[in-house]
Amino acid sequence: MKTFAALLLATSALATGALAQSIERVEWIASKHPETLGEMARMVSTARVRAAYSDGSVVESPLSYEMVMTNRSRIGANASPAGTLYDDAMRPIPDPTDPSQPLVSEQPDGSALLNVGGKLYLANQFEYDWLLADGSTARRHKGWAFKHADGSKGNWGANLPAAMVLTEMRQDPETGRLTPVAQRPVDFSGVGGLVWACNANTTPWGTFLSSEENYGVDARRIEADRKADPSGRSDDLGGLTHLYHGGRKLASPYWRGVAPEIRVKADGGAEVTKHFAMGRGTFELGQVLADQRTVITAHDGENRHLTMFVADRPGDLSSGTLYAARLEQKSAENGGSFDLKWVRLGHASDDEIRAMVEGGVSFSDIFEVSDEPREGFVEVFAGSSKKPEYLKAKNEKAAAFLETMRYAALKGATTEFNKAEGLAYDPEGKRVFLAITDISKGMEEGKGTGAAGDHIRLPRVKAGAVYALTLADGRTDADGRPIDSALVPVAMSVPRGLMGKDLDAPDAWGNAADVDRIANADNLYWSSAYKTLFIGEDSARMHLNNALWAWQDGMDKPVRLLTAPAGAELTGLRIHENIGGHAYALTNAQHVGDFRLDDKFPRRAELMEVVKALWADRALAPIGYVKGLPAAPAKAE
């Protein structure tokens, strides 16, 4: 019998021959944790991958990061940088600290490669603008500050338009190297703009399913602010009203937090649809399952919900039934284990909900509010508010699809999730993975409130965990009505190796979590060909250098594949197992150098200088992919 080592092949010719065979097994060999200031300031991988094929051959390859472009790259005839933010006439929005320059986002996020009519496009969206031209942070710019009607502070710089660009790519058939050749922005003016565009996914029918995290857009508070200041400047949508709509009309909060679907044309143009039927929330990602009807959606932020949308027709998200999860805890060990029940919120189409928005529906049209407990009102605790609300629905359908989080709480669903973010789908294992970045706040024992009760009762783990949700057929909702899907999540727990580990005290660099385990998992992607879950981190305080990880069933802990520059979040994770005979692990980094300086860790100031030197005073953000992965011909795209 041949040994594994004896089968190891090193030449590219042999490797190419092996691609005709199916992949039997993949082994990941870890990248080292960064040790020098230079390593801490760059995208670094020293990882390797071994792929064993069905003919008995084994190929080992090094992994490395290939930067395709940055947020400030100017591609082809497009004169504007890739991350430029546009108004509703597709004009670059001027930077308030230097009007000769456009606002350019440093926040590349959701990404995918799309093959449309024989052309290869890289889709990239940009979440928001972090830094202005003078180096100040956009959300703290004093010219954009205001006070809400209740006296609390706001800043509409945090709700500037987001952006998305499509870049036509040229692929080298021998090396697989991708080179950008042309680029154009996507126009969202017909759907009320795009804001807080976070992670994204592709659908089985080839479209790009985007997201809006919708932070800070509370329709109740906006209505109160506009009564006090009809100009709209003193509300959370002031930025969209005065920079996107040019002050011509007030922006509606109900355009925010709705999942957009983008259909790319062969000429690089795009059609955009916002799916109001999927409900409104702080979408991190929508994960479409194998039936092309069931979509699981997670919602980032504090005291949030988990939703499931079952479309009426495969491949068409324009109408369907919306549900929210109710958790029943069975254990608090290792992140807890739960049974899931699904509360039916309602059925709707995009057209009927959009008509409400275009008709000017307001919060007071949807709910009646009491300031104290009162007969007929339900105590609701959802979102970042520190106080419960007492609500009575006046328009049930509008409540279900435009105030989904509040309505889910009113109906008894769980609204205690803290930073529920990435999702990934394992069709063979009939499970969905869910990243909980930070197990704290509403997920801690005794922190749940409202009429629904304390559903999640866990010890705090700031490093978070990744959960697996088991899928099943033949299920009914919380009222006993059949759910028209064979892919309903029914149980939730943390698989072995996917819990983070907080440290009792920070290490010499300030890492507050074990650097050899996940901390604040965010982006997730399951590869069926590699039988591997890929995990990208967004750890602002737990890990100085966020990591990209690979995990397989049975592992005690995942394998580190890459580390990002200090303070940067890894975003836009997407594994393409075969495009033209080559595989790609898309990942970007945003807000490079976004870490605190602390006297307890004196070399941090020195590290910041290295970061600034490499990344143009933190103004640059890398967009690219990890190369060296084995291509899987059975999963050709």
C-alpha positions as CSV (number, residue, x, y, z in Angstrom):
1,M,0.0,0.0,0.0
2,K,1.3,3.4,-0.9
3,T,1.9,5.8,2.0
4,F,0.4,9.3,2.0
5,A,3.9,10.8,1.7
6,A,4.8,8.5,-1.2
7,L,1.8,9.7,-3.1
8,L,2.7,13.4,-2.6
9,L,3.2,15.1,-6.0
10,A,4.9,18.4,-6.4
11,T,5.0,19.3,-10.0
12,S,2.3,21.5,-11.7
13,A,2.0,19.0,-14.6
14,L,1.0,16.2,-12.3
15,A,-1.3,18.5,-10.4
16,T,-3.1,19.5,-13.6
17,G,-3.5,15.8,-14.4
18,A,-5.0,15.2,-11.0
19,L,-7.8,17.7,-11.7
20,A,-9.5,15.2,-13.9
21,Q,-10.2,13.2,-10.8
22,S,-12.6,13.9,-8.0
23,I,-11.3,15.2,-4.7
24,E,-11.5,12.5,-2.0
25,R,-9.9,14.4,0.9
26,V,-8.5,17.8,1.7
27,E,-6.0,18.5,4.5
28,W,-5.2,22.0,5.7
29,I,-1.8,22.9,7.1
30,A,-1.8,25.9,9.3
31,S,-0.4,29.4,8.6
32,K,1.7,30.7,11.5
33,H,0.4,33.4,13.7
34,P,2.1,36.7,12.8
35,E,5.2,37.5,14.9
36,T,6.8,40.6,13.5
37,L,5.4,44.1,12.9
38,G,5.6,43.6,9.2
39,E,3.5,40.3,9.4
40,M,1.0,42.0,11.6
41,A,0.5,44.8,9.1
42,R,-0.1,42.7,6.0
43,M,-2.4,40.0,4.5
44,V,-0.2,37.0,5.3
45,S,-0.5,33.2,4.6
46,T,2.1,30.5,5.1
47,A,-0.6,27.8,4.9
48,R,-0.6,24.8,2.6
49,V,-3.2,22.4,1.4
50,R,-3.0,18.7,0.5
51,A,-5.7,17.3,-1.9
52,A,-6.0,13.5,-2.3
53,Y,-7.7,12.5,-5.6
54,S,-9.7,9.5,-6.6
55,D,-6.9,8.1,-8.7
56,G,-4.6,7.9,-5.6
57,S,-2.6,11.0,-6.4
58,V,-2.0,13.7,-3.8
59,V,-1.1,17.3,-4.5
60,E,0.3,19.8,-2.0
61,S,0.2,23.5,-2.7
62,P,1.1,26.7,-0.8
63,L,-1.6,29.3,-0.2
64,S,-1.0,33.0,-0.7
65,Y,-3.0,36.2,-1.0
66,E,-3.5,37.8,-4.4
67,M,-4.7,41.4,-4.3
68,V,-6.8,42.2,-7.4
69,M,-7.3,45.9,-6.6
70,T,-8.0,48.3,-3.8
71,N,-10.9,50.5,-2.9
72,R,-9.0,53.4,-4.6
73,S,-8.2,51.6,-7.9
74,R,-9.4,53.2,-11.1
75,I,-10.3,50.5,-13.6
76,G,-10.8,51.0,-17.3
77,A,-12.8,53.9,-18.5
78,N,-14.4,54.4,-15.0
79,A,-12.6,57.6,-13.8
80,S,-13.7,57.2,-10.2
81,P,-12.1,55.0,-7.6
82,A,-13.7,51.6,-7.0
83,G,-15.2,52.5,-3.6
84,T,-16.7,55.9,-4.7
85,L,-20.1,56.7,-3.2
86,Y,-22.7,58.2,-5.5
87,D,-25.8,60.3,-5.2
88,D,-29.2,59.4,-6.9
89,A,-28.0,60.9,-10.2
90,M,-24.9,58.7,-10.1
91,R,-22.6,61.6,-9.4
92,P,-19.7,61.1,-7.0
93,I,-20.5,62.6,-3.6
94,P,-17.8,65.2,-2.6
95,D,-15.8,64.6,0.5
96,P,-16.8,67.3,3.0
97,T,-13.2,67.8,4.1
98,D,-11.9,68.2,0.5
99,P,-14.7,68.7,-2.0
100,S,-12.2,68.2,-4.9
101,Q,-12.2,64.5,-4.0
102,P,-15.1,62.1,-3.9
103,L,-16.1,60.1,-0.8
104,V,-14.4,56.8,-1.1
105,S,-15.3,53.9,1.1
106,E,-12.6,51.9,2.9
107,Q,-15.1,49.1,3.6
108,P,-15.2,46.5,0.8
109,D,-17.6,43.7,1.9
110,G,-19.8,41.2,0.0
111,S,-18.1,39.7,-3.1
112,A,-18.6,37.1,-5.7
113,L,-17.4,36.1,-9.2
114,L,-20.3,35.9,-11.7
115,N,-20.0,34.2,-15.1
116,V,-22.6,36.1,-17.3
117,G,-22.8,35.4,-21.0
118,G,-19.2,34.1,-21.1
119,K,-17.8,37.2,-19.3
120,L,-16.4,37.0,-15.8
121,Y,-17.4,39.8,-13.4
122,L,-16.3,40.4,-9.8
123,A,-19.1,41.9,-7.8
124,N,-18.1,44.0,-4.8
125,Q,-20.1,46.1,-2.4
126,F,-18.9,48.8,0.0
127,E,-20.5,48.9,3.4
128,Y,-20.0,52.6,4.4
129,D,-17.4,55.3,4.5
130,W,-15.0,55.1,7.4
131,L,-12.4,57.8,6.8
132,L,-12.6,61.2,5.2
133,A,-9.9,62.8,3.1
134,D,-8.4,64.5,6.1
135,G,-8.1,61.2,8.0
136,S,-11.0,61.9,10.4
137,T,-13.7,59.3,10.8
138,A,-17.0,60.0,8.8
139,R,-19.3,59.0,11.6
140,R,-17.7,61.5,14.0
141,H,-17.4,64.4,11.6
142,K,-18.6,67.4,13.6
143,G,-20.4,69.0,10.6
144,W,-22.7,66.0,10.5
145,A,-23.6,65.8,14.2
146,F,-27.1,66.6,15.5
147,K,-29.4,65.9,18.5
148,H,-32.5,63.8,18.4
149,A,-35.8,65.1,19.7
150,D,-35.2,63.2,22.9
151,G,-31.9,64.9,23.4
152,S,-29.6,62.0,22.4
153,K,-26.8,62.5,19.9
154,G,-26.8,61.4,16.3
155,N,-24.6,61.7,13.2
156,W,-26.0,61.1,9.8
157,G,-22.5,60.6,8.4
158,A,-23.0,57.0,9.5
159,N,-25.9,56.6,7.1
160,L,-24.3,57.8,3.9
161,P,-25.1,55.7,0.8
162,A,-23.2,52.5,0.2
163,A,-22.0,51.4,-3.2
164,M,-21.6,48.4,-5.4
165,V,-19.3,47.9,-8.4
166,L,-19.0,45.3,-11.1
167,T,-15.5,44.7,-12.5
168,E,-15.0,42.7,-15.6
169,M,-12.1,40.3,-15.1
170,R,-9.6,38.6,-17.4
171,Q,-8.5,35.2,-16.3
172,D,-5.1,33.8,-17.2
173,P,-5.9,30.2,-18.4
174,E,-2.6,28.8,-17.2
175,T,-2.1,30.5,-13.8
176,G,-5.7,31.5,-13.0
177,R,-4.6,35.0,-12.2
178,L,-7.5,37.5,-12.4
179,T,-6.9,41.0,-13.8
180,P,-9.5,43.8,-13.8
181,V,-10.1,45.3,-17.2
182,A,-13.3,47.4,-16.9
183,Q,-15.6,48.6,-14.1
184,R,-18.9,50.3,-13.6
185,P,-21.0,51.2,-10.5
186,V,-24.5,49.8,-9.9
187,D,-27.3,52.3,-9.8
188,F,-29.6,51.8,-6.8
189,S,-31.6,55.1,-7.2
190,G,-34.7,53.2,-8.4
191,V,-34.9,51.3,-5.1
192,G,-34.3,54.1,-2.6
193,G,-30.5,53.7,-2.6
194,L,-28.2,51.2,-0.8
195,V,-27.0,51.7,2.8
196,W,-24.8,49.6,5.1
197,A,-24.3,46.9,2.4
198,C,-22.7,44.1,4.4
199,N,-22.0,40.6,3.3
200,A,-23.7,39.0,0.3
201,N,-24.4,35.7,-1.4
202,T,-25.2,34.3,-4.8
203,T,-28.4,32.5,-5.6
204,P,-28.7,29.1,-7.3
205,W,-30.1,30.9,-10.3
206,G,-27.0,33.1,-10.7
207,T,-28.0,36.5,-9.1
208,F,-26.2,38.4,-6.4
209,L,-28.2,38.6,-3.1
210,S,-27.1,41.7,-1.2
211,S,-27.9,43.0,2.3
212,E,-28.6,46.1,4.3
213,E,-27.7,46.0,8.0
214,N,-29.9,49.0,8.7
215,Y,-28.1,50.1,11.9
216,G,-29.5,53.3,13.5
217,V,-32.6,53.5,11.3
218,D,-35.5,53.4,13.8
219,A,-38.7,54.5,12.1
220,R,-40.3,55.4,15.5
221,R,-37.5,57.8,16.4
222,I,-37.3,59.2,12.9
223,E,-41.0,60.1,13.0
224,A,-40.5,61.9,16.3
225,D,-37.5,63.8,15.1
226,R,-39.3,65.0,12.0
227,K,-42.1,66.3,14.1
228,A,-39.6,68.4,15.9
229,D,-37.5,69.3,12.8
230,P,-39.5,68.9,9.5
231,S,-36.3,69.5,7.5
232,G,-35.2,66.0,8.3
233,R,-31.7,67.1,9.2
234,S,-32.1,66.0,12.8
235,D,-32.8,62.4,12.1
236,D,-30.8,59.3,11.3
237,L,-31.6,59.5,7.6
238,G,-30.3,63.1,7.2
239,G,-27.4,61.8,5.2
240,L,-29.6,60.1,2.7
241,T,-32.1,63.0,2.5
242,H,-29.5,65.7,1.9
243,L,-26.7,63.8,0.1
244,Y,-28.7,61.2,-1.8
245,H,-32.0,63.0,-2.4
246,G,-30.4,66.4,-2.5
247,G,-32.9,67.7,0.0
248,R,-35.7,67.3,-2.6
249,K,-37.6,64.9,-0.4
250,L,-37.3,63.1,3.0
251,A,-36.0,59.6,2.8
252,S,-38.3,56.9,4.1
253,P,-36.8,54.6,6.8
254,Y,-38.7,51.7,5.2
255,W,-36.4,51.6,2.2
256,R,-33.7,50.6,4.7
257,G,-33.0,47.1,5.9
258,V,-34.5,45.4,2.8
259,A,-32.5,42.7,0.9
260,P,-31.6,43.7,-2.7
261,E,-31.2,41.2,-5.5
262,I,-28.9,42.2,-8.4
263,R,-29.2,40.5,-11.8
264,V,-26.1,41.2,-13.9
265,K,-26.3,41.5,-17.6
266,A,-23.7,40.4,-20.1
267,D,-22.8,44.0,-20.9
268,G,-22.0,44.7,-17.2
269,G,-25.3,46.5,-16.5
270,A,-27.5,45.4,-13.6
271,E,-31.1,45.2,-12.6
272,V,-31.9,45.7,-8.9
273,T,-34.9,44.5,-6.9
274,K,-35.5,45.0,-3.2
275,H,-37.4,42.1,-1.7
276,F,-39.8,43.6,0.8
277,A,-41.5,40.2,1.0
278,M,-38.4,38.9,2.9
279,G,-39.1,41.3,5.7
280,R,-37.0,44.2,7.1
281,G,-34.1,43.9,9.5
282,T,-30.3,44.3,9.9
283,F,-29.4,41.7,7.2
284,E,-25.9,40.3,7.3
285,L,-26.7,37.7,4.7
286,G,-29.4,35.6,3.1
287,Q,-28.7,31.9,2.5
288,V,-30.8,30.3,-0.2
289,L,-31.2,26.5,0.3
290,A,-31.4,23.7,-2.2
291,D,-35.1,23.9,-3.0
292,Q,-34.5,27.5,-4.3
293,R,-37.4,28.6,-2.1
294,T,-36.2,28.5,1.6
295,V,-34.0,31.4,2.7
296,I,-32.5,31.7,6.1
297,T,-31.5,35.2,7.2
298,A,-29.5,36.4,10.2
299,H,-29.7,39.9,11.6
300,D,-26.6,41.7,13.1
301,G,-26.8,43.8,16.2
302,E,-28.2,43.5,19.8
303,N,-31.4,41.7,20.7
304,R,-32.2,40.6,17.2
305,H,-34.2,37.8,15.6
306,L,-33.6,34.9,13.1
307,T,-35.9,34.7,10.1
308,M,-36.9,32.1,7.5
309,F,-38.6,33.0,4.2
310,V,-40.3,30.4,2.1
311,A,-40.9,31.7,-1.4
312,D,-44.0,30.8,-3.3
313,R,-42.0,29.7,-6.4
314,P,-38.5,28.3,-6.8
315,G,-36.0,30.9,-8.0
316,D,-38.4,33.8,-7.3
317,L,-38.1,35.8,-4.0
318,S,-40.8,38.3,-4.9
319,S,-43.5,36.7,-2.7
320,G,-43.7,34.2,0.1
321,T,-44.3,33.5,3.8
322,L,-42.1,34.9,6.5
323,Y,-41.3,33.2,9.8
324,A,-39.3,34.1,12.9
325,A,-37.6,31.6,15.2
326,R,-38.6,30.8,18.8
327,L,-35.8,29.0,20.7
328,E,-36.4,26.5,23.4
329,Q,-33.2,25.9,25.3
330,K,-32.2,22.4,26.3
331,S,-28.7,23.0,27.7
332,A,-26.3,25.9,28.5
333,E,-23.1,23.9,28.0
334,N,-20.7,24.6,25.1
335,G,-22.7,27.5,23.8
336,G,-26.0,25.8,24.5
337,S,-28.3,23.5,22.6
338,F,-31.8,24.5,21.4
339,D,-34.9,23.3,19.7
340,L,-36.4,25.8,17.1
341,K,-40.0,26.6,16.6
342,W,-41.1,28.9,13.8
343,V,-43.6,31.7,14.4
344,R,-45.5,32.6,11.2
345,L,-45.5,36.4,10.7
346,G,-47.4,36.6,7.4
347,H,-47.5,36.2,3.6
348,A,-46.8,39.1,1.2
349,S,-45.5,40.1,-2.2
350,D,-42.8,42.7,-2.9
351,D,-45.4,44.8,-4.8
352,E,-47.9,45.2,-2.0
353,I,-45.3,46.1,0.6
354,R,-43.4,48.5,-1.7
355,A,-46.8,50.2,-2.4
356,M,-47.1,50.9,1.3
357,V,-43.6,52.4,1.4
358,E,-44.2,54.5,-1.6
359,G,-47.5,55.6,-0.1
360,G,-45.7,57.1,2.8
361,V,-46.5,54.6,5.6
362,S,-45.2,55.7,9.0
363,F,-44.5,54.0,12.3
364,S,-47.7,55.4,13.8
365,D,-49.7,53.9,10.9
366,I,-48.3,50.5,11.9
367,F,-48.3,50.5,15.7
368,E,-50.1,52.1,18.6
369,V,-47.7,52.8,21.5
370,S,-48.2,53.0,25.2
371,D,-45.5,54.3,27.6
372,E,-46.5,51.8,30.3
373,P,-48.2,48.4,30.6
374,R,-51.7,48.6,29.4
375,E,-54.5,46.1,28.5
376,G,-54.3,45.1,24.8
377,F,-50.6,46.1,24.5
378,V,-47.7,43.7,24.4
379,E,-44.4,44.3,26.1
380,V,-41.7,44.2,23.4
381,F,-37.9,44.3,23.9
382,A,-36.0,44.2,20.7
383,G,-33.0,46.1,19.3
384,S,-30.5,48.2,21.1
385,S,-33.1,50.2,23.2
386,K,-32.6,49.8,26.9
387,K,-36.3,50.1,27.6
388,P,-39.2,47.9,26.7
389,E,-42.0,49.2,24.4
390,Y,-45.7,48.5,24.8
391,L,-47.2,48.0,21.3
392,K,-50.5,47.1,19.6
393,A,-50.4,46.4,15.9
394,K,-52.7,48.6,13.9
395,N,-51.7,47.1,10.5
396,E,-50.6,43.4,10.9
397,K,-49.1,43.0,7.4
398,A,-47.2,46.3,7.5
399,A,-45.9,45.3,11.0
400,A,-44.8,41.8,9.8
401,F,-42.8,43.1,6.8
402,L,-41.7,46.6,7.7
403,E,-41.3,46.3,11.5
404,T,-40.3,42.6,11.4
405,M,-38.1,42.6,14.5
406,R,-40.7,44.4,16.7
407,Y,-43.5,42.2,15.3
408,A,-41.6,39.0,15.8
409,A,-41.1,40.0,19.5
410,L,-44.8,40.9,19.8
411,K,-45.7,37.4,18.4
412,G,-43.5,35.6,20.9
413,A,-40.4,34.8,18.7
414,T,-36.9,35.1,20.1
415,T,-35.3,38.6,19.9
416,E,-32.3,37.9,22.1
417,F,-29.6,37.1,19.5
418,N,-26.5,39.2,19.8
419,K,-24.6,39.8,16.6
420,A,-26.0,36.9,14.5
421,E,-23.9,37.3,11.4
422,G,-22.7,34.9,8.7
423,L,-24.5,31.8,7.3
424,A,-23.4,28.8,5.3
425,Y,-25.2,25.9,3.9
426,D,-24.1,22.2,3.9
427,P,-26.6,20.5,1.6
428,E,-25.1,17.0,2.1
429,G,-25.1,17.3,5.8
430,K,-28.6,19.0,5.8
431,R,-27.4,21.8,8.1
432,V,-26.9,25.6,8.1
433,F,-24.0,27.2,10.0
434,L,-24.7,30.4,11.9
435,A,-21.9,32.7,13.2
436,I,-22.7,34.4,16.6
437,T,-19.9,36.9,16.9
438,D,-20.3,37.6,20.6
439,I,-22.3,35.5,23.1
440,S,-23.4,38.3,25.5
441,K,-26.1,40.8,26.3
442,G,-29.5,39.4,25.4
443,M,-28.0,35.9,25.0
444,E,-26.9,35.9,28.7
445,E,-29.0,34.3,31.4
446,G,-31.4,36.8,32.8
447,K,-30.9,39.4,30.1
448,G,-34.0,38.4,28.0
449,T,-37.0,40.5,28.7
450,G,-40.4,41.5,27.3
451,A,-43.5,39.3,27.1
452,A,-41.7,36.6,25.1
453,G,-39.4,35.8,28.1
454,D,-35.8,34.8,28.6
455,H,-35.3,32.2,25.8
456,I,-31.5,32.2,25.6
457,R,-29.7,31.7,29.0
458,L,-26.0,31.3,28.4
459,P,-22.7,32.2,30.1
460,R,-20.9,35.1,28.4
461,V,-18.3,34.2,25.8
462,K,-17.1,37.4,24.1
463,A,-15.2,35.3,21.5
464,G,-18.5,33.9,20.2
465,A,-19.1,30.6,18.4
466,V,-20.4,29.0,15.2
467,Y,-23.6,27.1,15.5
468,A,-25.0,24.3,13.3
469,L,-28.7,24.3,12.6
470,T,-30.2,20.9,11.6
471,L,-32.7,20.9,8.8
472,A,-35.8,18.7,8.6
473,D,-39.0,18.1,6.6
474,G,-42.7,17.8,7.7
475,R,-42.7,20.6,10.2
476,T,-45.5,22.8,11.5
477,D,-45.3,26.4,12.8
478,A,-45.9,27.4,16.4
479,D,-49.6,27.4,15.8
480,G,-49.6,23.9,14.2
481,R,-49.9,25.0,10.5
482,P,-47.7,23.0,8.0
483,I,-44.6,24.8,6.8
484,D,-44.2,24.4,3.0
485,S,-40.5,23.5,3.1
486,A,-38.5,20.3,3.5
487,L,-35.5,22.4,4.8
488,V,-36.7,23.8,8.1
489,P,-34.1,24.4,10.9
490,V,-35.3,22.5,13.9
491,A,-32.3,22.3,16.3
492,M,-29.2,24.4,17.0
493,S,-25.9,23.7,18.8
494,V,-22.1,24.3,18.5
495,P,-20.1,21.6,16.8
496,R,-16.8,20.4,18.3
497,G,-14.0,22.9,17.6
498,L,-16.2,26.0,16.9
499,M,-16.3,27.7,20.3
500,G,-14.2,30.7,20.9
501,K,-12.2,30.9,24.1
502,D,-11.8,34.1,26.1
503,L,-8.5,34.7,28.0
504,D,-8.5,35.5,31.7
505,A,-6.2,38.4,30.9
506,P,-5.0,39.9,27.6
507,D,-1.7,38.7,26.1
508,A,1.3,41.0,25.3
509,W,-0.4,42.4,22.2
510,G,-3.8,42.8,23.8
511,N,-5.5,39.7,22.3
512,A,-8.3,38.9,24.7
513,A,-9.1,35.5,23.1
514,D,-7.0,32.4,22.3
515,V,-5.3,33.2,19.0
516,D,-5.4,29.5,18.0
517,R,-9.2,29.4,18.1
518,I,-11.9,31.5,16.4
519,A,-12.8,34.8,17.9
520,N,-15.8,36.8,16.7
521,A,-16.6,34.7,13.6
522,D,-18.4,36.6,11.0
523,N,-18.2,35.5,7.3
524,L,-18.9,31.8,6.7
525,Y,-18.8,29.6,3.6
526,W,-19.2,25.8,3.3
527,S,-17.4,24.0,0.5
528,S,-18.9,20.7,-0.4
529,A,-15.9,19.7,-2.6
530,Y,-13.5,20.3,0.3
531,K,-15.9,19.2,3.1
532,T,-14.7,22.4,4.8
533,L,-16.3,25.3,6.6
534,F,-14.4,28.5,6.0
535,I,-14.6,31.2,8.7
536,G,-13.6,34.9,8.5
537,E,-13.3,37.0,11.6
538,D,-14.5,40.5,12.6
539,S,-12.8,40.9,16.0
540,A,-12.4,44.5,17.0
541,R,-11.1,43.7,20.5
542,M,-10.5,40.0,20.9
543,H,-7.9,39.4,18.1
544,L,-5.5,42.0,17.0
545,N,-5.1,40.2,13.6
546,N,-8.3,38.7,12.4
547,A,-7.9,35.3,10.7
548,L,-9.4,33.2,7.9
549,W,-9.9,29.6,9.2
550,A,-10.7,26.2,7.8
551,W,-12.7,23.7,9.8
552,Q,-13.8,20.1,9.2
553,D,-16.0,17.8,11.2
554,G,-14.1,16.2,14.1
555,M,-11.5,18.9,14.5
556,D,-10.7,20.1,18.0
557,K,-10.1,23.5,16.6
558,P,-9.9,25.0,13.1
559,V,-6.8,25.6,11.0
560,R,-5.6,29.2,10.4
561,L,-5.2,29.9,6.6
562,L,-4.5,33.7,6.6
563,T,-4.3,36.7,8.8
564,A,-5.4,40.2,8.0
565,P,-3.6,43.5,8.8
566,A,-4.0,44.6,12.4
567,G,-7.4,45.9,13.2
568,A,-8.9,44.9,9.8
569,E,-12.0,42.8,9.4
570,L,-12.1,40.0,6.8
571,T,-15.1,40.4,4.5
572,G,-16.6,39.1,1.3
573,L,-15.8,35.5,1.9
574,R,-16.8,33.3,-1.0
575,I,-15.2,30.0,-2.3
576,H,-15.3,29.4,-6.0
577,E,-14.3,25.7,-6.4
578,N,-13.8,25.8,-10.2
579,I,-13.8,28.7,-12.6
580,G,-11.8,27.8,-15.7
581,G,-9.9,25.1,-14.0
582,H,-8.9,27.3,-11.0
583,A,-10.2,27.8,-7.5
584,Y,-10.5,31.0,-5.5
585,A,-11.2,32.0,-1.9
586,L,-12.4,35.6,-2.2
587,T,-11.8,37.7,0.9
588,N,-11.2,41.4,1.5
589,A,-10.1,43.5,4.4
590,Q,-11.8,46.6,5.6
591,H,-10.9,49.4,8.1
592,V,-7.2,48.5,8.1
593,G,-5.5,49.7,11.3
594,D,-8.7,50.1,13.3
595,F,-7.3,49.1,16.7
596,R,-6.9,51.0,20.0
597,L,-3.6,52.2,21.2
598,D,-3.0,51.2,24.8
599,D,-0.1,52.1,27.2
600,K,-0.1,48.5,28.4
601,F,1.1,47.3,25.0
602,P,3.7,49.9,24.0
603,R,4.6,48.5,20.6
604,R,1.1,49.1,19.3
605,A,2.0,52.7,18.5
606,E,5.0,51.4,16.5
607,L,2.7,48.9,14.7
608,M,0.4,51.7,13.7
609,E,3.2,53.5,12.0
610,V,3.9,50.4,9.9
611,V,0.3,49.9,9.0
612,K,0.0,53.6,8.0
613,A,3.1,53.3,5.8
614,L,1.8,50.2,4.0
615,W,-1.8,51.2,3.6
616,A,-1.6,55.0,2.7
617,D,-2.5,56.2,6.2
618,R,-5.2,53.5,6.4
619,A,-7.0,54.8,3.3
620,L,-6.4,51.6,1.3
621,A,-8.4,48.4,1.6
622,P,-7.3,45.2,-0.3
623,I,-9.8,43.3,-2.5
624,G,-8.6,39.9,-3.7
625,Y,-8.5,36.1,-3.1
626,V,-6.5,33.3,-1.6
627,K,-4.9,31.2,-4.4
628,G,-3.5,27.7,-4.3
629,L,-6.7,25.9,-3.6
630,P,-7.4,22.7,-5.6
631,A,-10.0,23.0,-8.3
632,A,-12.9,20.6,-8.2
633,P,-14.1,19.7,-11.7
634,A,-17.4,18.1,-10.4
635,K,-18.4,21.6,-9.1
636,A,-17.5,23.6,-12.2
637,E,-19.2,27.0,-12.3
